[in-house]
């Protein structure tokens, strides 16, 4: 049993409120209206592997330090 569930046993009014909040969060997740879906919609397109290799090439970085 989770600690929060155990504490809910001793505070029935707060436990009912927490259960309602948890249920609404689960409904949001099921509907796709939560924060995660908003973040995913606002993500830009990912780079190709070659773009990552060029941008984060350690040799290029080291040579830029010596200039």
Gaussian input, Z-matrix of N, CA and C with variables (Angstrom, degrees):
# hf/3-21g

backbone

0 1
 N
 C     1     B1
 C     2     B2     1     A1
 N     3     B3     2     A2     1     D1
 C     4     B4     3     A3     2     D2
 C     5     B5     4     A4     3     D3
 N     6     B6     5     A5     4     D4
 C     7     B7     6     A6     5     D5
 C     8     B8     7     A7     6     D6
 N     9     B9     8     A8     7     D7
 C    10    B10     9     A9     8     D8
 C    11    B11    10    A10     9     D9
 N    12    B12    11    A11    10    D10
 C    13    B13    12    A12    11    D11
 C    14    B14    13    A13    12    D12
 N    15    B15    14    A14    13    D13
 C    16    B16    15    A15    14    D14
 C    17    B17    16    A16    15    D15
 N    18    B18    17    A17    16    D16
 C    19    B19    18    A18    17    D17
 C    20    B20    19    A19    18    D18
 N    21    B21    20    A20    19    D19
 C    22    B22    21    A21    20    D20
 C    23    B23    22    A22    21    D21
 N    24    B24    23    A23    22    D22
 C    25    B25    24    A24    23    D23
 C    26    B26    25    A25    24    D24
 N    27    B27    26    A26    25    D25
 C    28    B28    27    A27    26    D26
 C    29    B29    28    A28    27    D27
 N    30    B30    29    A29    28    D28
 C    31    B31    30    A30    29    D29
 C    32    B32    31    A31    30    D30
 N    33    B33    32    A32    31    D31
 C    34    B34    33    A33    32    D32
 C    35    B35    34    A34    33    D33
 N    36    B36    35    A35    34    D34
 C    37    B37    36    A36    35    D35
 C    38    B38    37    A37    36    D36
 N    39    B39    38    A38    37    D37
 C    40    B40    39    A39    38    D38
 C    41    B41    40    A40    39    D39
 N    42    B42    41    A41    40    D40
 C    43    B43    42    A42    41    D41
 C    44    B44    43    A43    42    D42
 N    45    B45    44    A44    43    D43
 C    46    B46    45    A45    44    D44
 C    47    B47    46    A46    45    D45
 N    48    B48    47    A47    46    D46
 C    49    B49    48    A48    47    D47
 C    50    B50    49    A49    48    D48
 N    51    B51    50    A50    49    D49
 C    52    B52    51    A51    50    D50
 C    53    B53    52    A52    51    D51
 N    54    B54    53    A53    52    D52
 C    55    B55    54    A54    53    D53
 C    56    B56    55    A55    54    D54
 N    57    B57    56    A56    55    D55
 C    58    B58    57    A57    56    D56
 C    59    B59    58    A58    57    D57
 N    60    B60    59    A59    58    D58
 C    61    B61    60    A60    59    D59
 C    62    B62    61    A61    60    D60
 N    63    B63    62    A62    61    D61
 C    64    B64    63    A63    62    D62
 C    65    B65    64    A64    63    D63
 N    66    B66    65    A65    64    D64
 C    67    B67    66    A66    65    D65
 C    68    B68    67    A67    66    D66
 N    69    B69    68    A68    67    D67
 C    70    B70    69    A69    68    D68
 C    71    B71    70    A70    69    D69
 N    72    B72    71    A71    70    D70
 C    73    B73    72    A72    71    D71
 C    74    B74    73    A73    72    D72
 N    75    B75    74    A74    73    D73
 C    76    B76    75    A75    74    D74
 C    77    B77    76    A76    75    D75
 N    78    B78    77    A77    76    D76
 C    79    B79    78    A78    77    D77
 C    80    B80    79    A79    78    D78
 N    81    B81    80    A80    79    D79
 C    82    B82    81    A81    80    D80
 C    83    B83    82    A82    81    D81
 N    84    B84    83    A83    82    D82
 C    85    B85    84    A84    83    D83
 C    86    B86    85    A85    84    D84
 N    87    B87    86    A86    85    D85
 C    88    B88    87    A87    86    D86
 C    89    B89    88    A88    87    D87
 N    90    B90    89    A89    88    D88
 C    91    B91    90    A90    89    D89
 C    92    B92    91    A91    90    D90
 N    93    B93    92    A92    91    D91
 C    94    B94    93    A93    92    D92
 C    95    B95    94    A94    93    D93
 N    96    B96    95    A95    94    D94
 C    97    B97    96    A96    95    D95
 C    98    B98    97    A97    96    D96
 N    99    B99    98    A98    97    D97
 C   100   B100    99    A99    98    D98
 C   101   B101   100   A100    99    D99
 N   102   B102   101   A101   100   D100
 C   103   B103   102   A102   101   D101
 C   104   B104   103   A103   102   D102
 N   105   B105   104   A104   103   D103
 C   106   B106   105   A105   104   D104
 C   107   B107   106   A106   105   D105
 N   108   B108   107   A107   106   D106
 C   109   B109   108   A108   107   D107
 C   110   B110   109   A109   108   D108
 N   111   B111   110   A110   109   D109
 C   112   B112   111   A111   110   D110
 C   113   B113   112   A112   111   D111
 N   114   B114   113   A113   112   D112
 C   115   B115   114   A114   113   D113
 C   116   B116   115   A115   114   D114
 N   117   B117   116   A116   115   D115
 C   118   B118   117   A117   116   D116
 C   119   B119   118   A118   117   D117
 N   120   B120   119   A119   118   D118
 C   121   B121   120   A120   119   D119
 C   122   B122   121   A121   120   D120
 N   123   B123   122   A122   121   D121
 C   124   B124   123   A123   122   D122
 C   125   B125   124   A124   123   D123
 N   126   B126   125   A125   124   D124
 C   127   B127   126   A126   125   D125
 C   128   B128   127   A127   126   D126
 N   129   B129   128   A128   127   D127
 C   130   B130   129   A129   128   D128
 C   131   B131   130   A130   129   D129
 N   132   B132   131   A131   130   D130
 C   133   B133   132   A132   131   D131
 C   134   B134   133   A133   132   D132
 N   135   B135   134   A134   133   D133
 C   136   B136   135   A135   134   D134
 C   137   B137   136   A136   135   D135
 N   138   B138   137   A137   136   D136
 C   139   B139   138   A138   137   D137
 C   140   B140   139   A139   138   D138
 N   141   B141   140   A140   139   D139
 C   142   B142   141   A141   140   D140
 C   143   B143   142   A142   141   D141
 N   144   B144   143   A143   142   D142
 C   145   B145   144   A144   143   D143
 C   146   B146   145   A145   144   D144
 N   147   B147   146   A146   145   D145
 C   148   B148   147   A147   146   D146
 C   149   B149   148   A148   147   D147
 N   150   B150   149   A149   148   D148
 C   151   B151   150   A150   149   D149
 C   152   B152   151   A151   150   D150
 N   153   B153   152   A152   151   D151
 C   154   B154   153   A153   152   D152
 C   155   B155   154   A154   153   D153
 N   156   B156   155   A155   154   D154
 C   157   B157   156   A156   155   D155
 C   158   B158   157   A157   156   D156
 N   159   B159   158   A158   157   D157
 C   160   B160   159   A159   158   D158
 C   161   B161   160   A160   159   D159
 N   162   B162   161   A161   160   D160
 C   163   B163   162   A162   161   D161
 C   164   B164   163   A163   162   D162
 N   165   B165   164   A164   163   D163
 C   166   B166   165   A165   164   D164
 C   167   B167   166   A166   165   D165
 N   168   B168   167   A167   166   D166
 C   169   B169   168   A168   167   D167
 C   170   B170   169   A169   168   D168
 N   171   B171   170   A170   169   D169
 C   172   B172   171   A171   170   D170
 C   173   B173   172   A172   171   D171
 N   174   B174   173   A173   172   D172
 C   175   B175   174   A174   173   D173
 C   176   B176   175   A175   174   D174
 N   177   B177   176   A176   175   D175
 C   178   B178   177   A177   176   D176
 C   179   B179   178   A178   177   D177
 N   180   B180   179   A179   178   D178
 C   181   B181   180   A180   179   D179
 C   182   B182   181   A181   180   D180
 N   183   B183   182   A182   181   D181
 C   184   B184   183   A183   182   D182
 C   185   B185   184   A184   183   D183
 N   186   B186   185   A185   184   D184
 C   187   B187   186   A186   185   D185
 C   188   B188   187   A187   186   D186
 N   189   B189   188   A188   187   D187
 C   190   B190   189   A189   188   D188
 C   191   B191   190   A190   189   D189
 N   192   B192   191   A191   190   D190
 C   193   B193   192   A192   191   D191
 C   194   B194   193   A193   192   D192
 N   195   B195   194   A194   193   D193
 C   196   B196   195   A195   194   D194
 C   197   B197   196   A196   195   D195
 N   198   B198   197   A197   196   D196
 C   199   B199   198   A198   197   D197
 C   200   B200   199   A199   198   D198

   B1=1.4516
   B2=1.5230
   B3=1.3226
   B4=1.4538
   B5=1.5294
   B6=1.3120
   B7=1.4637
   B8=1.5199
   B9=1.3241
   B10=1.4691
   B11=1.5222
   B12=1.3252
   B13=1.4573
   B14=1.5256
   B15=1.3182
   B16=1.4487
   B17=1.5227
   B18=1.3179
   B19=1.4603
   B20=1.5256
   B21=1.3239
   B22=1.4582
   B23=1.5233
   B24=1.3016
   B25=1.4632
   B26=1.5204
   B27=1.3326
   B28=1.4516
   B29=1.5216
   B30=1.3125
   B31=1.4649
   B32=1.5288
   B33=1.3457
   B34=1.4637
   B35=1.5316
   B36=1.3205
   B37=1.4635
   B38=1.5312
   B39=1.3041
   B40=1.4554
   B41=1.5269
   B42=1.3199
   B43=1.4518
   B44=1.5198
   B45=1.3195
   B46=1.4651
   B47=1.5214
   B48=1.3378
   B49=1.4627
   B50=1.5155
   B51=1.3131
   B52=1.4585
   B53=1.5186
   B54=1.3308
   B55=1.4566
   B56=1.5208
   B57=1.3442
   B58=1.4615
   B59=1.5251
   B60=1.3399
   B61=1.4629
   B62=1.5290
   B63=1.3204
   B64=1.4655
   B65=1.5261
   B66=1.3146
   B67=1.4629
   B68=1.5199
   B69=1.3478
   B70=1.4649
   B71=1.5241
   B72=1.3414
   B73=1.4624
   B74=1.5228
   B75=1.3293
   B76=1.4629
   B77=1.5206
   B78=1.3333
   B79=1.4643
   B80=1.5270
   B81=1.3381
   B82=1.4640
   B83=1.5211
   B84=1.3289
   B85=1.4606
   B86=1.5195
   B87=1.3077
   B88=1.4566
   B89=1.5269
   B90=1.3207
   B91=1.4598
   B92=1.5210
   B93=1.3311
   B94=1.4586
   B95=1.5114
   B96=1.3303
   B97=1.4559
   B98=1.5246
   B99=1.3012
   B100=1.4599
   B101=1.5130
   B102=1.3000
   B103=1.4560
   B104=1.5188
   B105=1.3209
   B106=1.4576
   B107=1.5211
   B108=1.3087
   B109=1.4607
   B110=1.5208
   B111=1.3373
   B112=1.4643
   B113=1.5161
   B114=1.3131
   B115=1.4608
   B116=1.5213
   B117=1.3181
   B118=1.4604
   B119=1.5243
   B120=1.3188
   B121=1.4573
   B122=1.5211
   B123=1.3394
   B124=1.4547
   B125=1.5217
   B126=1.3237
   B127=1.4597
   B128=1.5212
   B129=1.3113
   B130=1.4566
   B131=1.5253
   B132=1.3136
   B133=1.4537
   B134=1.5265
   B135=1.3067
   B136=1.4610
   B137=1.5187
   B138=1.3262
   B139=1.4589
   B140=1.5195
   B141=1.3331
   B142=1.4616
   B143=1.5244
   B144=1.3026
   B145=1.4747
   B146=1.5317
   B147=1.3265
   B148=1.4710
   B149=1.5269
   B150=1.3197
   B151=1.4577
   B152=1.5345
   B153=1.3151
   B154=1.4598
   B155=1.5267
   B156=1.3164
   B157=1.4660
   B158=1.5168
   B159=1.3200
   B160=1.4581
   B161=1.5322
   B162=1.3164
   B163=1.4593
   B164=1.5230
   B165=1.3202
   B166=1.4581
   B167=1.5339
   B168=1.2994
   B169=1.4500
   B170=1.5268
   B171=1.3130
   B172=1.4631
   B173=1.5251
   B174=1.3217
   B175=1.4628
   B176=1.5354
   B177=1.3371
   B178=1.4628
   B179=1.5278
   B180=1.3040
   B181=1.4529
   B182=1.5154
   B183=1.3142
   B184=1.4598
   B185=1.5277
   B186=1.3219
   B187=1.4616
   B188=1.5352
   B189=1.3137
   B190=1.4667
   B191=1.5353
   B192=1.3161
   B193=1.4614
   B194=1.5182
   B195=1.3121
   B196=1.4563
   B197=1.5368
   B198=1.3123
   B199=1.4731
   B200=1.4991
   A1=108.06
   A2=116.31
   A3=122.99
   A4=110.46
   A5=117.40
   A6=122.07
   A7=111.45
   A8=116.78
   A9=119.08
   A10=111.26
   A11=116.79
   A12=119.75
   A13=110.83
   A14=116.09
   A15=120.08
   A16=110.74
   A17=117.15
   A18=120.87
   A19=111.54
   A20=117.06
   A21=120.49
   A22=111.89
   A23=117.41
   A24=120.83
   A25=111.88
   A26=117.37
   A27=121.77
   A28=113.48
   A29=118.17
   A30=120.54
   A31=108.81
   A32=116.68
   A33=120.17
   A34=113.77
   A35=119.34
   A36=120.24
   A37=110.46
   A38=116.70
   A39=120.52
   A40=110.61
   A41=116.58
   A42=120.71
   A43=111.69
   A44=116.82
   A45=120.13
   A46=110.40
   A47=116.79
   A48=120.92
   A49=110.20
   A50=116.91
   A51=120.80
   A52=110.66
   A53=116.95
   A54=119.93
   A55=110.58
   A56=117.09
   A57=120.56
   A58=110.50
   A59=116.67
   A60=120.76
   A61=110.70
   A62=116.54
   A63=120.37
   A64=110.53
   A65=117.16
   A66=120.67
   A67=110.82
   A68=117.17
   A69=118.99
   A70=110.83
   A71=117.19
   A72=120.17
   A73=110.65
   A74=116.58
   A75=120.06
   A76=110.71
   A77=116.82
   A78=120.07
   A79=110.45
   A80=116.70
   A81=120.44
   A82=110.59
   A83=116.24
   A84=119.63
   A85=110.66
   A86=116.23
   A87=120.14
   A88=111.03
   A89=116.37
   A90=120.47
   A91=112.15
   A92=117.32
   A93=120.34
   A94=113.05
   A95=117.61
   A96=120.21
   A97=112.10
   A98=117.58
   A99=121.60
   A100=112.01
   A101=115.71
   A102=122.23
   A103=111.96
   A104=117.28
   A105=120.79
   A106=111.63
   A107=117.49
   A108=119.47
   A109=111.00
   A110=117.84
   A111=120.84
   A112=110.56
   A113=116.82
   A114=120.93
   A115=110.04
   A116=116.87
   A117=121.02
   A118=111.76
   A119=117.45
   A120=120.41
   A121=111.31
   A122=117.22
   A123=121.08
   A124=114.08
   A125=117.37
   A126=119.98
   A127=110.80
   A128=114.23
   A129=118.83
   A130=108.88
   A131=115.80
   A132=120.44
   A133=109.60
   A134=116.90
   A135=121.11
   A136=110.83
   A137=115.31
   A138=121.60
   A139=110.63
   A140=115.03
   A141=120.77
   A142=108.03
   A143=116.04
   A144=121.03
   A145=111.10
   A146=117.07
   A147=121.28
   A148=111.46
   A149=117.29
   A150=120.34
   A151=110.69
   A152=117.14
   A153=120.46
   A154=110.70
   A155=116.28
   A156=119.99
   A157=111.18
   A158=117.54
   A159=121.03
   A160=111.17
   A161=117.58
   A162=121.34
   A163=112.23
   A164=117.60
   A165=121.19
   A166=112.28
   A167=116.92
   A168=121.93
   A169=109.25
   A170=118.07
   A171=122.41
   A172=111.39
   A173=117.86
   A174=121.04
   A175=110.96
   A176=116.13
   A177=119.69
   A178=110.80
   A179=116.70
   A180=121.02
   A181=111.38
   A182=117.27
   A183=121.45
   A184=110.62
   A185=117.70
   A186=119.82
   A187=111.73
   A188=117.66
   A189=119.91
   A190=110.67
   A191=118.55
   A192=121.41
   A193=112.11
   A194=116.87
   A195=120.80
   A196=112.70
   A197=118.30
   A198=121.70
   A199=111.73
   D1=135.15
   D2=-179.97
   D3=-71.22
   D4=150.48
   D5=-178.67
   D6=-58.25
   D7=-42.46
   D8=-179.98
   D9=-64.32
   D10=-35.20
   D11=177.24
   D12=-66.90
   D13=-37.37
   D14=178.69
   D15=-65.98
   D16=-42.52
   D17=178.97
   D18=-66.99
   D19=-31.26
   D20=177.72
   D21=-62.52
   D22=-27.40
   D23=178.83
   D24=-64.33
   D25=-29.56
   D26=-176.85
   D27=-95.25
   D28=-7.51
   D29=177.99
   D30=-135.02
   D31=85.60
   D32=-173.04
   D33=-63.99
   D34=-35.57
   D35=-178.81
   D36=-68.65
   D37=-44.54
   D38=179.40
   D39=-69.84
   D40=-35.26
   D41=179.88
   D42=-63.35
   D43=-39.67
   D44=179.04
   D45=-66.18
   D46=-40.16
   D47=178.86
   D48=-65.20
   D49=-42.15
   D50=-179.50
   D51=-65.72
   D52=-37.66
   D53=178.96
   D54=-65.25
   D55=-38.64
   D56=178.22
   D57=-65.46
   D58=-42.12
   D59=178.57
   D60=-63.64
   D61=-42.42
   D62=179.14
   D63=-64.45
   D64=-39.37
   D65=178.94
   D66=-65.53
   D67=-39.59
   D68=179.54
   D69=-68.68
   D70=-34.45
   D71=177.02
   D72=-66.62
   D73=-39.40
   D74=178.06
   D75=-66.53
   D76=-36.41
   D77=176.90
   D78=-64.55
   D79=-40.46
   D80=177.81
   D81=-62.38
   D82=-42.16
   D83=179.70
   D84=-63.37
   D85=-41.96
   D86=-178.65
   D87=-67.17
   D88=-35.82
   D89=-179.01
   D90=-81.63
   D91=-13.78
   D92=-179.39
   D93=78.61
   D94=23.83
   D95=-178.24
   D96=-106.14
   D97=11.03
   D98=-179.10
   D99=-78.47
   D100=-178.80
   D101=-178.18
   D102=-62.92
   D103=-36.65
   D104=-178.23
   D105=-61.67
   D106=-44.99
   D107=-179.65
   D108=-66.35
   D109=-33.16
   D110=176.99
   D111=-66.88
   D112=-40.31
   D113=179.21
   D114=-65.42
   D115=-45.00
   D116=-178.72
   D117=-63.38
   D118=-34.62
   D119=179.55
   D120=-69.72
   D121=-29.67
   D122=-176.66
   D123=-92.37
   D124=1.11
   D125=178.68
   D126=-73.20
   D127=141.70
   D128=174.55
   D129=-80.48
   D130=170.25
   D131=179.24
   D132=-67.10
   D133=140.12
   D134=-179.75
   D135=-73.95
   D136=153.14
   D137=178.93
   D138=-72.58
   D139=159.63
   D140=169.70
   D141=-74.21
   D142=161.46
   D143=179.24
   D144=-59.58
   D145=-38.65
   D146=-179.57
   D147=-63.99
   D148=-35.76
   D149=178.68
   D150=-66.36
   D151=-39.56
   D152=176.55
   D153=-64.39
   D154=-43.98
   D155=-179.02
   D156=-62.53
   D157=-38.47
   D158=-179.85
   D159=-72.61
   D160=-42.75
   D161=-176.53
   D162=-71.44
   D163=-34.04
   D164=-174.62
   D165=-114.51
   D166=32.13
   D167=179.08
   D168=-74.44
   D169=122.64
   D170=-176.58
   D171=-66.55
   D172=-33.12
   D173=178.93
   D174=-63.90
   D175=-42.85
   D176=177.45
   D177=-64.05
   D178=-38.64
   D179=179.50
   D180=-64.63
   D181=-47.21
   D182=-179.50
   D183=-63.81
   D184=-40.80
   D185=179.09
   D186=-67.39
   D187=-30.19
   D188=177.27
   D189=-71.73
   D190=-26.09
   D191=177.73
   D192=-71.33
   D193=-33.17
   D194=-175.49
   D195=-81.25
   D196=-7.64
   D197=-178.60
   D198=-77.46

